Amino acid sequence: MAMENFTRYQQGVIKAYYQNRDNVSFQRVQELLTDLYLAEGKKKEKVWESMFNHLEKLGVPPDQLEHLKKQRKPELIAQLIQKKV
């Protein structure tokens, strides 16, 4: 859908979202990290998958992402987040 189909306000909101996408993903990773400690069973698997998707969007290198997938340790994610802050 072309940007001309949106009002100026909507265009501004869309542009702001894409300008702040890294911040949004970073905040979501922080929230998901908390959820990992609280989740159990299938819910925990969904949280992990969402976590990996957001880490990929943040530009975490594929080899590091693969390591995190194998380890599945929230502590490693927390360390990674602290490096980004």
VENFEN-V585499 format. One line per field, one symbol per residue. ss: DSSP state (@ for helix, = for strand, . for the rest). psi: psi as a letter, one per 40 degrees, with the letter a starting at -180 (. if undefined). A space follows every 10 residues. Layout:
ss->???
psi->???
This chain:
ss->..@@@..@@@ @@@@@@@@@. @@@@@@@@@@ @@@@@@@@.. .@@@@@@@@@ @@@@@@@... .@@@@@@@@@ @..@@@@@@@ @@@@.
psi->hiddeiiddd ddddddddde dddddddddd ddddddddii bddddddddd dddddddefh iddddddddd dfhddddddd dddd.
